[in-house]
Amino acid sequence: MQSNEQLTRLLEASYAKLSEINTNMLKVFWIVAVFALLYFGLMLYMLFFR
């Protein structure tokens, strides 16, 4: 039983770390998406209203 408890704690720690990584990656994705939209908006502006 000691092994099962240790394995459970290890899995919970792994899940917590993966959740933190997931949150950080989503933040990075949204930051990149905002700058990509700004960039393509600027390119479209320069293409049609120059």
Sequence and secondary structure as in RCSB ss.txt:
>XXXX:A:sequence
MQSNEQLTRLLEASYAKLSEINTNMLKVFWIVAVFALLYFGLMLYMLFFR
>XXXX:A:secstr
 HHHHHHHHHHHHHHHHHHHHHHHHHHHHHHHHHHHHHHHHHHHHHHH  
